[in-house]
Amino acid sequence: MKNALVENPKSAIRLGPASIRTSPDGRLSALDSLAALGLKPDLKQLDLLVREHSLPMGQHDFGHGREPAFSYAEFVQLVFALETPQAQRLRSKARDLFRRYLEGDVGLAAEIAERSPSAEHRRWLSARLESIESRKRFMATIAKHGGQGDIFRQVSSLSNRSVLKMSAADFRRKRRVKNTRDGMSAAELLRLSYLESATARLIEKRKVQGNEQILKLHRENSEIERKLWEE
């Protein structure tokens, strides 16, 4: 399905027929935003809107001197507050995106990745997706070989300490994230995926069975991999 929000390589985004200039730090031209929302793009209209909706007003140079700028959050606030046909169309699009999110439509992630101007962010997403699959395979292998109860938390703790050199709780506090893997770099995610995939293969190869044997094998493998990475 074609996305209504299409990136323009010249530091702008398109919303249907409208184009809004953007900055690298996530600001939008306020006057362009008004036009995209079906309002007159002038300073008087902008002042009324800012007062009515209690919006902070920053500024940014989009190429022709400093001018009023919105954050993405402020723009979205207006999308959900205004009753122009343009704002209503964007709300309809937002409902569709939320539905796809609830359905787990991975095509949505692909569309977002395609819009991202950052190759580093796309590499991170690829590593994050691989970490999801490696973890699912790892946990399925553990269950298949008689693992149950606390073993799943224990192997996860070993994996995290091997890669991160700290507990998951300490890591989340340090990087200010709720999900451990969301705070990892692409390199850390790939190392974690490799470790879990390697242990899963060893479990199958050696035919270990039960919590004690699985935990012992993963502890040994985690230590080996940690030393190799440090070298």
FIKOLZA-1660 file (N, C-alpha, C; in steps of 0.1 Angstrom, whole numbers, plus 5000, padded with zeros to 4 digits):
% residues 231
   i   px   py   pz ch aa at
   1 5008 4988 5000  A  M  N
   1 5000 5000 5000  A  M CA
   1 5009 5012 5000  A  M  C
   2 5006 5022 4992  A  K  N
   2 5014 5034 4991  A  K CA
   2 5012 5042 5003  A  K  C
   3 5023 5047 5009  A  N  N
   3 5023 5055 5021  A  N CA
   3 5020 5069 5017  A  N  C
   4 5011 5076 5025  A  A  N
   4 5008 5090 5022  A  A CA
   4 5019 5099 5026  A  A  C
   5 5028 5094 5035  A  L  N
   5 5039 5102 5040  A  L CA
   5 5052 5097 5033  A  L  C
   6 5057 5105 5022  A  V  N
   6 5068 5100 5014  A  V CA
   6 5079 5110 5016  A  V  C
   7 5091 5105 5019  A  E  N
   7 5103 5113 5021  A  E CA
   7 5108 5119 5008  A  E  C
   8 5112 5132 5009  A  N  N
   8 5118 5139 4998  A  N CA
   8 5133 5140 5001  A  N  C
   9 5142 5136 4992  A  P  N
   9 5156 5137 4995  A  P CA
   9 5161 5151 4998  A  P  C
  10 5154 5161 4995  A  K  N
  10 5158 5175 4997  A  K CA
  10 5154 5180 5010  A  K  C
  11 5155 5173 5021  A  S  N
  11 5152 5176 5035  A  S CA
  11 5137 5181 5036  A  S  C
  12 5128 5174 5031  A  A  N
  12 5114 5177 5031  A  A CA
  12 5106 5164 5031  A  A  C
  13 5094 5165 5037  A  I  N
  13 5085 5154 5036  A  I CA
  13 5073 5158 5028  A  I  C
  14 5066 5148 5022  A  R  N
  14 5054 5152 5015  A  R CA
  14 5042 5145 5022  A  R  C
  15 5032 5154 5023  A  L  N
  15 5019 5149 5028  A  L CA
  15 5009 5151 5017  A  L  C
  16 5006 5141 5010  A  G  N
  16 4997 5143 4998  A  G CA
  16 5004 5153 4988  A  G  C
  17 4997 5163 4984  A  P  N
  17 5003 5173 4975  A  P CA
  17 5012 5183 4982  A  P  C
  18 5012 5184 4995  A  A  N
  18 5020 5194 5002  A  A CA
  18 5034 5189 5005  A  A  C
  19 5043 5198 5006  A  S  N
  19 5057 5195 5009  A  S CA
  19 5061 5204 5022  A  S  C
  20 5067 5197 5032  A  I  N
  20 5071 5205 5044  A  I CA
  20 5086 5203 5046  A  I  C
  21 5093 5215 5046  A  R  N
  21 5107 5215 5048  A  R CA
  21 5110 5210 5063  A  R  C
  22 5121 5202 5064  A  T  N
  22 5125 5196 5076  A  T CA
  22 5139 5199 5080  A  T  C
  23 5143 5197 5092  A  S  N
  23 5157 5199 5097  A  S CA
  23 5162 5186 5101  A  S  C
  24 5176 5184 5102  A  P  N
  24 5181 5172 5107  A  P CA
  24 5178 5168 5121  A  P  C
  25 5175 5178 5129  A  D  N
  25 5172 5176 5143  A  D CA
  25 5157 5174 5146  A  D  C
  26 5149 5172 5135  A  G  N
  26 5135 5169 5137  A  G CA
  26 5125 5181 5138  A  G  C
  27 5128 5192 5131  A  R  N
  27 5119 5203 5131  A  R CA
  27 5112 5204 5117  A  R  C
  28 5100 5210 5117  A  L  N
  28 5093 5212 5105  A  L CA
  28 5090 5227 5103  A  L  C
  29 5091 5232 5091  A  S  N
  29 5087 5246 5089  A  S CA
  29 5072 5248 5093  A  S  C
  30 5070 5257 5102  A  A  N
  30 5057 5260 5107  A  A CA
  30 5048 5265 5096  A  A  C
  31 5053 5274 5087  A  L  N
  31 5044 5279 5076  A  L CA
  31 5041 5268 5066  A  L  C
  32 5050 5260 5063  A  D  N
  32 5047 5248 5054  A  D CA
  32 5037 5239 5061  A  D  C
  33 5038 5238 5074  A  S  N
  33 5029 5229 5081  A  S CA
  33 5015 5234 5080  A  S  C
  34 5013 5247 5082  A  L  N
  34 5000 5253 5080  A  L CA
  34 4994 5250 5067  A  L  C
  35 5002 5252 5056  A  A  N
  35 4997 5250 5043  A  A CA
  35 4993 5235 5041  A  A  C
  36 5001 5226 5047  A  A  N
  36 4997 5212 5046  A  A CA
  36 4985 5208 5053  A  A  C
  37 4981 5216 5063  A  L  N
  37 4969 5214 5071  A  L CA
  37 4957 5222 5066  A  L  C
  38 4959 5229 5055  A  G  N
  38 4948 5236 5048  A  G CA
  38 4945 5249 5054  A  G  C
  39 4956 5255 5060  A  L  N
  39 4954 5269 5066  A  L CA
  39 4963 5279 5058  A  L  C
  40 4960 5291 5060  A  K  N
  40 4968 5302 5053  A  K CA
  40 4982 5302 5059  A  K  C
  41 4992 5301 5051  A  P  N
  41 5006 5300 5057  A  P CA
  41 5012 5314 5059  A  P  C
  42 5006 5322 5069  A  D  N
  42 5012 5335 5072  A  D CA
  42 5014 5336 5087  A  D  C
  43 5021 5346 5092  A  L  N
  43 5025 5347 5106  A  L CA
  43 5013 5350 5115  A  L  C
  44 5003 5358 5109  A  K  N
  44 4991 5361 5117  A  K CA
  44 4984 5348 5121  A  K  C
  45 4981 5340 5111  A  Q  N
  45 4974 5327 5113  A  Q CA
  45 4982 5318 5123  A  Q  C
  46 4995 5318 5121  A  L  N
  46 5004 5310 5130  A  L CA
  46 5003 5315 5144  A  L  C
  47 5003 5328 5146  A  D  N
  47 5002 5333 5160  A  D CA
  47 4989 5330 5166  A  D  C
  48 4978 5330 5159  A  L  N
  48 4965 5326 5164  A  L CA
  48 4965 5312 5168  A  L  C
  49 4971 5303 5160  A  L  N
  49 4971 5289 5162  A  L CA
  49 4980 5286 5174  A  L  C
  50 4991 5292 5176  A  V  N
  50 5000 5290 5187  A  V CA
  50 4994 5293 5200  A  V  C
  51 4987 5305 5200  A  R  N
  51 4980 5309 5212  A  R CA
  51 4968 5300 5215  A  R  C
  52 4960 5296 5206  A  E  N
  52 4949 5288 5208  A  E CA
  52 4952 5274 5213  A  E  C
  53 4963 5268 5209  A  H  N
  53 4967 5255 5212  A  H CA
  53 4979 5254 5222  A  H  C
  54 4983 5266 5227  A  S  N
  54 4994 5267 5237  A  S CA
  54 5006 5259 5232  A  S  C
  55 5010 5262 5220  A  L  N
  55 5022 5256 5214  A  L CA
  55 5034 5264 5217  A  L  C
  56 5045 5258 5220  A  P  N
  56 5058 5265 5221  A  P CA
  56 5062 5268 5207  A  P  C
  57 5070 5279 5205  A  M  N
  57 5074 5282 5191  A  M CA
  57 5089 5284 5190  A  M  C
  58 5095 5274 5184  A  G  N
  58 5109 5274 5181  A  G CA
  58 5112 5281 5168  A  G  C
  59 5125 5282 5164  A  Q  N
  59 5129 5287 5151  A  Q CA
  59 5140 5278 5145  A  Q  C
  60 5141 5279 5132  A  H  N
  60 5152 5271 5125  A  H CA
  60 5154 5278 5112  A  H  C
  61 5166 5276 5107  A  D  N
  61 5169 5281 5093  A  D CA
  61 5168 5270 5084  A  D  C
  62 5158 5270 5075  A  F  N
  62 5155 5260 5066  A  F CA
  62 5162 5263 5052  A  F  C
  63 5170 5274 5052  A  G  N
  63 5177 5277 5040  A  G CA
  63 5175 5292 5035  A  G  C
  64 5166 5299 5042  A  H  N
  64 5163 5312 5038  A  H CA
  64 5162 5321 5051  A  H  C
  65 5170 5318 5060  A  G  N
  65 5170 5326 5073  A  G CA
  65 5161 5319 5083  A  G  C
  66 5163 5323 5096  A  R  N
  66 5155 5317 5106  A  R CA
  66 5140 5320 5105  A  R  C
  67 5132 5310 5108  A  E  N
  67 5117 5311 5107  A  E CA
  67 5111 5302 5117  A  E  C
  68 5098 5304 5120  A  P  N
  68 5091 5295 5130  A  P CA
  68 5091 5281 5126  A  P  C
  69 5093 5272 5136  A  A  N
  69 5094 5258 5134  A  A CA
  69 5086 5250 5144  A  A  C
  70 5080 5239 5140  A  F  N
  70 5073 5230 5149  A  F CA
  70 5081 5217 5151  A  F  C
  71 5079 5211 5162  A  S  N
  71 5084 5197 5164  A  S CA
  71 5074 5188 5157  A  S  C
  72 5078 5175 5156  A  Y  N
  72 5068 5166 5150  A  Y CA
  72 5057 5164 5160  A  Y  C
  73 5059 5164 5173  A  A  N
  73 5049 5163 5183  A  A CA
  73 5039 5174 5182  A  A  C
  74 5044 5186 5180  A  E  N
  74 5035 5198 5179  A  E CA
  74 5026 5197 5166  A  E  C
  75 5033 5192 5155  A  F  N
  75 5025 5191 5143  A  F CA
  75 5014 5181 5144  A  F  C
  76 5017 5169 5151  A  V  N
  76 5007 5159 5153  A  V CA
  76 4996 5164 5162  A  V  C
  77 4999 5172 5172  A  Q  N
  77 4989 5178 5180  A  Q CA
  77 4979 5186 5172  A  Q  C
  78 4984 5193 5162  A  L  N
  78 4975 5201 5153  A  L CA
  78 4967 5192 5144  A  L  C
  79 4973 5181 5139  A  V  N
  79 4965 5172 5131  A  V CA
  79 4953 5167 5138  A  V  C
  80 4954 5164 5151  A  F  N
  80 4943 5159 5159  A  F CA
  80 4934 5169 5165  A  F  C
  81 4938 5182 5163  A  A  N
  81 4929 5193 5169  A  A CA
  81 4921 5200 5158  A  A  C
  82 4926 5201 5146  A  L  N
  82 4920 5208 5135  A  L CA
  82 4909 5200 5128  A  L  C
  83 4900 5207 5122  A  E  N
  83 4889 5201 5115  A  E CA
  83 4889 5204 5100  A  E  C
  84 4901 5208 5095  A  T  N
  84 4902 5210 5080  A  T CA
  84 4902 5196 5073  A  T  C
  85 4898 5196 5060  A  P  N
  85 4898 5183 5053  A  P CA
  85 4911 5177 5053  A  P  C
  86 4922 5185 5052  A  Q  N
  86 4935 5179 5052  A  Q CA
  86 4939 5172 5065  A  Q  C
  87 4935 5179 5077  A  A  N
  87 4938 5172 5090  A  A CA
  87 4929 5160 5091  A  A  C
  88 4917 5160 5086  A  Q  N
  88 4909 5148 5087  A  Q CA
  88 4915 5136 5079  A  Q  C
  89 4920 5139 5068  A  R  N
  89 4926 5129 5060  A  R CA
  89 4939 5123 5067  A  R  C
  90 4946 5131 5073  A  L  N
  90 4958 5126 5081  A  L CA
  90 4954 5118 5093  A  L  C
  91 4943 5122 5099  A  R  N
  91 4938 5114 5111  A  R CA
  91 4933 5100 5106  A  R  C
  92 4927 5100 5094  A  S  N
  92 4923 5087 5088  A  S CA
  92 4935 5078 5085  A  S  C
  93 4946 5084 5080  A  K  N
  93 4958 5077 5078  A  K CA
  93 4964 5072 5091  A  K  C
  94 4963 5080 5102  A  A  N
  94 4968 5076 5115  A  A CA
  94 4961 5064 5120  A  A  C
  95 4948 5064 5118  A  R  N
  95 4940 5052 5123  A  R CA
  95 4944 5040 5115  A  R  C
  96 4947 5041 5102  A  D  N
  96 4951 5030 5095  A  D CA
  96 4965 5025 5099  A  D  C
  97 4974 5034 5102  A  L  N
  97 4987 5030 5107  A  L CA
  97 4986 5023 5121  A  L  C
  98 4977 5028 5130  A  F  N
  98 4975 5022 5143  A  F CA
  98 4970 5007 5141  A  F  C
  99 4960 5006 5132  A  R  N
  99 4954 4993 5129  A  R CA
  99 4965 4983 5125  A  R  C
 100 4974 4988 5116  A  R  N
 100 4985 4979 5111  A  R CA
 100 4995 4976 5122  A  R  C
 101 4997 4985 5131  A  Y  N
 101 5006 4982 5142  A  Y CA
 101 5000 4972 5151  A  Y  C
 102 4987 4973 5154  A  L  N
 102 4980 4963 5163  A  L CA
 102 4980 4949 5156  A  L  C
 103 4979 4949 5143  A  E  N
 103 4979 4936 5136  A  E CA
 103 4993 4930 5134  A  E  C
 104 5003 4938 5138  A  G  N
 104 5017 4933 5137  A  G CA
 104 5021 4932 5122  A  G  C
 105 5017 4942 5114  A  D  N
 105 5021 4942 5100  A  D CA
 105 5035 4946 5098  A  D  C
 106 5044 4937 5095  A  V  N
 106 5058 4940 5094  A  V CA
 106 5061 4949 5082  A  V  C
 107 5052 4950 5073  A  G  N
 107 5054 4959 5062  A  G CA
 107 5054 4973 5067  A  G  C
 108 5048 4976 5078  A  L  N
 108 5049 4990 5084  A  L CA
 108 5063 4993 5088  A  L  C
 109 5070 4983 5094  A  A  N
 109 5084 4986 5098  A  A CA
 109 5093 4988 5085  A  A  C
 110 5090 4980 5075  A  A  N
 110 5097 4982 5062  A  A CA
 110 5095 4995 5056  A  A  C
 111 5083 5001 5057  A  E  N
 111 5080 5014 5051  A  E CA
 111 5088 5025 5059  A  E  C
 112 5088 5023 5072  A  I  N
 112 5095 5033 5081  A  I CA
 112 5110 5032 5078  A  I  C
 113 5115 5020 5076  A  A  N
 113 5130 5019 5074  A  A CA
 113 5133 5025 5060  A  A  C
 114 5124 5023 5050  A  E  N
 114 5127 5029 5037  A  E CA
 114 5127 5044 5037  A  E  C
 115 5119 5050 5046  A  R  N
 115 5118 5064 5047  A  R CA
 115 5130 5070 5055  A  R  C
 116 5136 5062 5063  A  S  N
 116 5147 5067 5071  A  S CA
 116 5159 5071 5063  A  S  C
 117 5165 5083 5065  A  P  N
 117 5176 5088 5058  A  P CA
 117 5189 5082 5064  A  P  C
 118 5188 5074 5075  A  S  N
 118 5200 5069 5082  A  S CA
 118 5203 5055 5078  A  S  C
 119 5214 5052 5072  A  A  N
 119 5218 5038 5069  A  A CA
 119 5221 5031 5082  A  A  C
 120 5227 5038 5092  A  E  N
 120 5230 5032 5105  A  E CA
 120 5217 5027 5112  A  E  C
 121 5206 5035 5111  A  H  N
 121 5194 5031 5117  A  H CA
 121 5188 5019 5110  A  H  C
 122 5189 5018 5097  A  R  N
 122 5184 5006 5089  A  R CA
 122 5192 4994 5093  A  R  C
 123 5205 4996 5095  A  R  N
 123 5214 4984 5099  A  R CA
 123 5209 4980 5113  A  R  C
 124 5206 4989 5122  A  W  N
 124 5202 4986 5135  A  W CA
 124 5189 4978 5134  A  W  C
 125 5179 4982 5126  A  L  N
 125 5167 4975 5125  A  L CA
 125 5169 4961 5120  A  L  C
 126 5177 4959 5110  A  S  N
 126 5180 4946 5105  A  S CA
 126 5186 4937 5116  A  S  C
 127 5195 4942 5124  A  A  N
 127 5201 4935 5135  A  A CA
 127 5191 4932 5146  A  A  C
 128 5182 4941 5148  A  R  N
 128 5171 4939 5158  A  R CA
 128 5162 4928 5154  A  R  C
 129 5158 4928 5141  A  L  N
 129 5149 4917 5136  A  L CA
 129 5156 4903 5137  A  L  C
 130 5169 4903 5133  A  E  N
 130 5176 4891 5134  A  E CA
 130 5177 4886 5149  A  E  C
 131 5178 4895 5158  A  S  N
 131 5179 4891 5173  A  S CA
 131 5165 4885 5177  A  S  C
 132 5154 4890 5171  A  I  N
 132 5141 4885 5175  A  I CA
 132 5141 4870 5170  A  I  C
 133 5145 4867 5158  A  E  N
 133 5144 4854 5153  A  E CA
 133 5154 4845 5160  A  E  C
 134 5166 4849 5163  A  S  N
 134 5176 4841 5170  A  S CA
 134 5171 4837 5184  A  S  C
 135 5164 4847 5191  A  R  N
 135 5159 4845 5204  A  R CA
 135 5148 4834 5204  A  R  C
 136 5139 4836 5194  A  K  N
 136 5128 4826 5193  A  K CA
 136 5133 4812 5190  A  K  C
 137 5143 4811 5181  A  R  N
 137 5149 4798 5179  A  R CA
 137 5156 4792 5191  A  R  C
 138 5163 4801 5198  A  F  N
 138 5170 4797 5210  A  F CA
 138 5160 4792 5221  A  F  C
 139 5149 4799 5224  A  M  N
 139 5140 4795 5234  A  M CA
 139 5132 4783 5230  A  M  C
 140 5129 4781 5217  A  A  N
 140 5122 4769 5212  A  A CA
 140 5131 4757 5214  A  A  C
 141 5144 4759 5211  A  T  N
 141 5154 4747 5213  A  T CA
 141 5154 4743 5227  A  T  C
 142 5155 4753 5236  A  I  N
 142 5155 4750 5251  A  I CA
 142 5143 4742 5255  A  I  C
 143 5131 4747 5251  A  A  N
 143 5119 4740 5254  A  A CA
 143 5119 4726 5249  A  A  C
 144 5123 4724 5236  A  K  N
 144 5124 4711 5230  A  K CA
 144 5132 4702 5237  A  K  C
 145 5143 4707 5244  A  H  N
 145 5152 4698 5251  A  H CA
 145 5150 4698 5266  A  H  C
 146 5137 4700 5270  A  G  N
 146 5133 4698 5284  A  G CA
 146 5135 4710 5293  A  G  C
 147 5139 4722 5288  A  G  N
 147 5140 4733 5296  A  G CA
 147 5126 4739 5300  A  G  C
 148 5126 4743 5313  A  Q  N
 148 5113 4748 5318  A  Q CA
 148 5115 4757 5330  A  Q  C
 149 5105 4765 5333  A  G  N
 149 5106 4774 5345  A  G CA
 149 5116 4785 5343  A  G  C
 150 5125 4786 5353  A  D  N
 150 5133 4798 5354  A  D CA
 150 5145 4797 5344  A  D  C
 151 5147 4786 5337  A  I  N
 151 5158 4785 5328  A  I CA
 151 5158 4796 5317  A  I  C
 152 5147 4800 5313  A  F  N
 152 5146 4810 5302  A  F CA
 152 5151 4824 5307  A  F  C
 153 5148 4827 5319  A  R  N
 153 5154 4840 5325  A  R CA
 153 5169 4838 5327  A  R  C
 154 5173 4827 5332  A  Q  N
 154 5187 4825 5335  A  Q CA
 154 5196 4825 5323  A  Q  C
 155 5192 4819 5312  A  V  N
 155 5200 4819 5300  A  V CA
 155 5201 4834 5294  A  V  C
 156 5189 4841 5295  A  S  N
 156 5189 4855 5290  A  S CA
 156 5199 4863 5298  A  S  C
 157 5199 4861 5311  A  S  N
 157 5208 4869 5320  A  S CA
 157 5223 4866 5316  A  S  C
 158 5226 4853 5313  A  L  N
 158 5239 4850 5309  A  L CA
 158 5243 4856 5296  A  L  C
 159 5234 4856 5286  A  S  N
 159 5236 4862 5273  A  S CA
 159 5239 4877 5275  A  S  C
 160 5231 4884 5282  A  N  N
 160 5232 4898 5284  A  N CA
 160 5245 4902 5291  A  N  C
 161 5249 4895 5301  A  R  N
 161 5262 4898 5308  A  R CA
 161 5274 4895 5299  A  R  C
 162 5273 4885 5291  A  S  N
 162 5284 4881 5282  A  S CA
 162 5286 4892 5272  A  S  C
 163 5275 4898 5266  A  V  N
 163 5276 4908 5256  A  V CA
 163 5278 4922 5262  A  V  C
 164 5270 4925 5272  A  L  N
 164 5270 4939 5277  A  L CA
 164 5279 4941 5289  A  L  C
 165 5284 4931 5295  A  K  N
 165 5293 4932 5307  A  K CA
 165 5286 4938 5319  A  K  C
 166 5273 4937 5319  A  M  N
 166 5265 4942 5331  A  M CA
 166 5251 4935 5330  A  M  C
 167 5244 4937 5341  A  S  N
 167 5230 4931 5341  A  S CA
 167 5221 4939 5332  A  S  C
 168 5210 4932 5328  A  A  N
 168 5201 4939 5319  A  A CA
 168 5195 4951 5326  A  A  C
 169 5192 4950 5339  A  A  N
 169 5186 4961 5346  A  A CA
 169 5195 4973 5346  A  A  C
 170 5208 4971 5349  A  D  N
 170 5218 4982 5349  A  D CA
 170 5219 4988 5335  A  D  C
 171 5219 4979 5325  A  F  N
 171 5220 4984 5311  A  F CA
 171 5208 4993 5307  A  F  C
 172 5196 4989 5311  A  R  N
 172 5184 4997 5308  A  R CA
 172 5185 5010 5315  A  R  C
 173 5190 5010 5327  A  R  N
 173 5191 5023 5334  A  R CA
 173 5201 5032 5327  A  R  C
 174 5212 5026 5323  A  K  N
 174 5223 5034 5317  A  K CA
 174 5219 5040 5304  A  K  C
 175 5212 5032 5296  A  R  N
 175 5208 5037 5283  A  R CA
 175 5193 5042 5282  A  R  C
 176 5187 5042 5293  A  R  N
 176 5173 5048 5295  A  R CA
 176 5163 5042 5285  A  R  C
 177 5162 5029 5285  A  V  N
 177 5153 5022 5277  A  V CA
 177 5145 5012 5286  A  V  C
 178 5133 5008 5281  A  K  N
 178 5125 4998 5288  A  K CA
 178 5128 4984 5284  A  K  C
 179 5131 4982 5271  A  N  N
 179 5135 4969 5266  A  N CA
 179 5150 4968 5263  A  N  C
 180 5156 4958 5269  A  T  N
 180 5171 4957 5268  A  T CA
 180 5176 4958 5254  A  T  C
 181 5170 4950 5245  A  R  N
 181 5175 4949 5231  A  R CA
 181 5172 4962 5223  A  R  C
 182 5162 4970 5227  A  D  N
 182 5160 4982 5221  A  D CA
 182 5171 4992 5223  A  D  C
 183 5179 4990 5234  A  G  N
 183 5190 4999 5238  A  G CA
 183 5203 4995 5232  A  G  C
 184 5204 4983 5226  A  M  N
 184 5217 4978 5221  A  M CA
 184 5220 4984 5208  A  M  C
 185 5233 4985 5205  A  S  N
 185 5238 4989 5192  A  S CA
 185 5236 4977 5182  A  S  C
 186 5238 4980 5170  A  A  N
 186 5237 4969 5160  A  A CA
 186 5247 4958 5162  A  A  C
 187 5259 4963 5166  A  A  N
 187 5270 4953 5169  A  A CA
 187 5267 4944 5181  A  A  C
 188 5261 4950 5191  A  E  N
 188 5257 4942 5203  A  E CA
 188 5246 4932 5200  A  E  C
 189 5237 4937 5192  A  L  N
 189 5226 4928 5188  A  L CA
 189 5231 4916 5180  A  L  C
 190 5240 4919 5171  A  L  N
 190 5246 4908 5162  A  L CA
 190 5254 4898 5171  A  L  C
 191 5261 4903 5180  A  R  N
 191 5269 4894 5189  A  R CA
 191 5259 4886 5198  A  R  C
 192 5248 4892 5202  A  L  N
 192 5239 4884 5210  A  L CA
 192 5232 4873 5202  A  L  C
 193 5228 4877 5189  A  S  N
 193 5222 4867 5180  A  S CA
 193 5232 4856 5178  A  S  C
 194 5244 4859 5175  A  Y  N
 194 5254 4848 5173  A  Y CA
 194 5255 4839 5185  A  Y  C
 195 5256 4845 5197  A  L  N
 195 5258 4837 5209  A  L CA
 195 5246 4827 5211  A  L  C
 196 5234 4832 5209  A  E  N
 196 5222 4824 5212  A  E CA
 196 5221 4813 5201  A  E  C
 197 5224 4817 5188  A  S  N
 197 5223 4807 5178  A  S CA
 197 5234 4796 5180  A  S  C
 198 5246 4800 5184  A  A  N
 198 5256 4790 5186  A  A CA
 198 5253 4781 5197  A  A  C
 199 5247 4786 5208  A  T  N
 199 5243 4777 5219  A  T CA
 199 5231 4767 5215  A  T  C
 200 5222 4773 5207  A  A  N
 200 5211 4764 5202  A  A CA
 200 5217 4753 5193  A  A  C
 201 5227 4756 5185  A  R  N
 201 5233 4745 5177  A  R CA
 201 5240 4735 5186  A  R  C
 202 5246 4739 5196  A  L  N
 202 5253 4730 5205  A  L CA
 202 5244 4721 5213  A  L  C
 203 5232 4727 5217  A  I  N
 203 5222 4719 5224  A  I CA
 203 5217 4708 5215  A  I  C
 204 5215 4711 5203  A  E  N
 204 5210 4701 5193  A  E CA
 204 5221 4690 5191  A  E  C
 205 5233 4695 5188  A  K  N
 205 5244 4686 5185  A  K CA
 205 5248 4677 5196  A  K  C
 206 5248 4682 5208  A  R  N
 206 5252 4674 5220  A  R CA
 206 5241 4667 5226  A  R  C
 207 5229 4670 5222  A  K  N
 207 5216 4664 5227  A  K CA
 207 5215 4665 5242  A  K  C
 208 5219 4677 5247  A  V  N
 208 5217 4679 5262  A  V CA
 208 5203 4680 5265  A  V  C
 209 5200 4677 5278  A  Q  N
 209 5186 4676 5282  A  Q CA
 209 5184 4682 5296  A  Q  C
 210 5174 4690 5298  A  G  N
 210 5170 4695 5311  A  G CA
 210 5177 4708 5314  A  G  C
 211 5172 4715 5324  A  N  N
 211 5177 4728 5328  A  N CA
 211 5192 4728 5332  A  N  C
 212 5196 4719 5340  A  E  N
 212 5210 4719 5345  A  E CA
 212 5220 4718 5333  A  E  C
 213 5218 4709 5324  A  Q  N
 213 5227 4707 5313  A  Q CA
 213 5227 4719 5303  A  Q  C
 214 5215 4724 5301  A  I  N
 214 5213 4735 5292  A  I CA
 214 5221 4747 5298  A  I  C
 215 5218 4750 5310  A  L  N
 215 5224 4762 5317  A  L CA
 215 5239 4760 5317  A  L  C
 216 5244 4748 5320  A  K  N
 216 5259 4746 5320  A  K CA
 216 5265 4749 5307  A  K  C
 217 5259 4744 5296  A  L  N
 217 5264 4745 5283  A  L CA
 217 5264 4760 5279  A  L  C
 218 5253 4767 5282  A  H  N
 218 5252 4781 5278  A  H CA
 218 5262 4789 5286  A  H  C
 219 5264 4786 5298  A  R  N
 219 5274 4794 5306  A  R CA
 219 5288 4792 5300  A  R  C
 220 5292 4780 5297  A  E  N
 220 5305 4777 5291  A  E CA
 220 5306 4784 5277  A  E  C
 221 5296 4783 5269  A  N  N
 221 5296 4790 5256  A  N CA
 221 5297 4805 5257  A  N  C
 222 5290 4811 5267  A  S  N
 222 5290 4825 5269  A  S CA
 222 5304 4830 5273  A  S  C
 223 5310 4822 5281  A  E  N
 223 5324 4826 5286  A  E CA
 223 5334 4825 5274  A  E  C
 224 5333 4815 5266  A  I  N
 224 5342 4813 5255  A  I CA
 224 5340 4825 5245  A  I  C
 225 5327 4828 5242  A  E  N
 225 5325 4839 5233  A  E CA
 225 5329 4852 5238  A  E  C
 226 5327 4854 5251  A  R  N
 226 5331 4867 5257  A  R CA
 226 5346 4869 5256  A  R  C
 227 5354 4859 5258  A  K  N
 227 5368 4860 5257  A  K CA
 227 5373 4862 5243  A  K  C
 228 5366 4856 5233  A  L  N
 228 5369 4858 5219  A  L CA
 228 5367 4872 5215  A  L  C
 229 5355 4878 5220  A  W  N
 229 5352 4892 5216  A  W CA
 229 5362 4901 5223  A  W  C
 230 5366 4899 5235  A  E  N
 230 5376 4908 5241  A  E CA
 230 5389 4908 5235  A  E  C
 231 5393 4897 5228  A  E  N
 231 5405 4896 5221  A  E CA
 231 5405 4904 5208  A  E  C
% end
